[in-house]
Amino acid sequence: MNLKKITLAVALIAGCALTSYSQDYKSAIGLRLGYPISASYKTFISDPGAIEVFAGFRSWTGYSWFNIGGLYEHHAEIPGADGLKWYFGGGASAFFWSYDSNFIDSGSSTSFGLLGVIGLDYKFAEAPINLSVDWIPTFFVNGYGSGFGGGYGALSVRYTLN
């Protein structure tokens, strides 16, 4: 994703923030600005429980990947911190690798990961914006990167929907 696309997405989110206001949110859509940059959709299925689905792309010298995945996140209040919750949960993801390097034979592969998640979620009281920061430890069950991957994390910026 290039800088122009990121700038456009942030401008759209900011523009939407100026036109609508809400206290709580049922669902949110936006970007996970991390490793990798991903599109994200989060919806609550119960008071504490949310499902988040995401798709991301990362390109680096010699390799790239596309991943899709989903998480169940259980949210809990933080006393005295209005709008701020912490969450934990788990899920799964599929990774589609492509590589062309002197260190790895050229080709592609698919791997599946079991995910954990722990993070903080904040909903602005006067704007339809949700921010979260999290860490997603990942265990790859097969393919490229097989074993514990150490995980990845992100700062997510989402527009909330009611």
C-alpha positions in Angstrom: 0.0 0.0 0.0 1.5 3.3 -1.0 1.5 6.6 1.0 -1.2 8.1 -1.2 -3.7 5.3 -0.4 -2.9 5.5 3.3 -3.4 9.3 3.2 -6.7 9.0 1.4 -8.0 6.4 3.9 -7.0 8.6 6.9 -8.7 11.6 5.2 -11.9 9.6 4.6 -12.0 8.5 8.2 -11.4 12.0 9.5 -14.1 13.4 7.2 -16.6 10.9 8.5 -15.6 11.8 12.0 -16.6 15.4 11.4 -20.1 14.5 10.1 -21.4 12.0 12.7 -21.2 11.4 16.5 -22.0 8.5 18.7 -21.3 7.2 22.2 -21.1 3.4 21.8 -20.5 1.2 18.8 -21.8 -2.0 17.5 -19.4 -2.4 14.5 -16.4 -0.6 13.1 -14.4 -0.6 9.9 -10.9 0.7 9.2 -7.2 -0.1 9.0 -4.8 -2.1 11.1 -1.6 0.0 10.8 1.0 -2.6 11.7 2.7 -5.7 10.5 1.1 -6.1 7.9 -1.1 -3.2 7.0 -4.6 -4.7 6.9 -8.2 -3.8 6.4 -10.3 -4.6 9.5 -14.0 -5.1 10.3 -15.0 -5.6 14.0 -18.5 -6.3 15.2 -19.8 -7.1 18.7 -21.9 -10.3 18.9 -22.6 -9.9 22.7 -21.9 -7.3 25.3 -18.3 -8.4 25.9 -17.7 -10.5 22.8 -16.6 -9.2 19.3 -15.5 -10.8 16.1 -12.8 -9.1 14.1 -11.9 -10.1 10.5 -9.0 -8.7 8.6 -7.0 -9.0 5.4 -3.5 -7.7 4.9 -0.6 -7.5 2.5 3.2 -7.1 3.2 6.0 -6.9 0.7 9.7 -7.0 1.6 13.0 -7.6 -0.2 12.8 -11.2 -1.5 9.3 -12.1 -0.3 5.7 -11.0 0.2 2.5 -12.3 1.7 -1.2 -11.8 1.8 -3.2 -13.0 4.8 -6.8 -13.3 5.9 -8.0 -14.1 9.4 -10.5 -13.8 12.1 -10.4 -13.3 15.9 -12.9 -13.6 18.8 -12.2 -10.9 21.3 -13.5 -10.8 24.8 -13.7 -7.2 26.2 -13.5 -6.1 29.8 -14.0 -2.6 31.4 -11.1 -0.7 32.9 -12.6 1.0 36.0 -12.2 4.8 35.9 -11.3 4.9 32.2 -14.4 5.8 30.2 -14.3 4.5 26.7 -11.2 2.3 27.4 -11.5 -1.5 27.5 -8.9 -4.3 27.4 -9.5 -7.5 25.5 -8.1 -10.9 24.8 -9.0 -13.8 22.6 -7.9 -16.1 19.8 -8.5 -17.1 16.2 -6.9 -18.3 13.0 -5.4 -17.0 9.8 -4.2 -18.2 6.4 -1.0 -16.8 4.9 -0.2 -16.9 1.2 3.6 -16.5 0.7 5.5 -15.6 -2.4 9.3 -15.4 -2.4 12.2 -14.9 -4.7 15.5 -14.6 -2.8 19.1 -15.9 -2.7 18.3 -17.4 0.8 15.1 -19.2 0.0 14.2 -21.1 -3.2 11.8 -19.2 -5.4 8.2 -20.2 -5.2 5.2 -19.8 -3.0 3.5 -21.6 -0.2 0.5 -21.4 2.1 0.6 -21.6 5.9 -2.1 -21.5 8.6 -1.7 -19.8 11.9 -3.3 -20.1 15.3 -3.6 -16.7 16.8 -3.9 -15.2 20.3 -4.6 -11.6 20.9 -4.3 -9.1 23.8 -4.9 -5.4 23.5 -6.6 -2.1 24.4 -9.7 -0.7 22.7 -10.7 3.0 23.0 -13.9 4.6 21.7 -14.0 8.4 21.6 -17.1 9.7 23.3 -17.7 12.6 20.9 -16.5 11.1 17.6 -17.3 7.9 15.7 -13.7 6.8 16.0 -12.3 3.7 17.6 -8.6 3.1 18.3 -7.0 -0.1 19.4 -3.5 -1.4 19.9 -2.8 -5.1 20.3 -0.3 -7.9 20.0 -1.1 -11.1 18.2 1.2 -14.0 19.0 1.1 -16.5 16.2 1.8 -20.3 15.9 2.2 -21.4 12.3 1.0 -25.0 12.0 2.6 -25.7 8.6 4.4 -24.2 5.6 6.8 -21.2 5.5 7.4 -19.9 9.0 6.3 -23.2 10.7 6.3 -22.9 14.5 6.0 -20.0 16.8 6.2 -16.7 14.8 6.4 -14.3 17.7 3.4 -12.5 16.5 2.6 -9.2 15.2 0.8 -6.2 16.4 -0.9 -3.0 15.2 -2.5 0.3 16.0 -6.0 0.1 14.5 -8.0 3.2 13.4 -11.7 2.5 12.7 -14.9 4.4 11.8 -17.7 3.2 14.1 -21.1 2.1 12.8 -24.2 1.8 15.0 
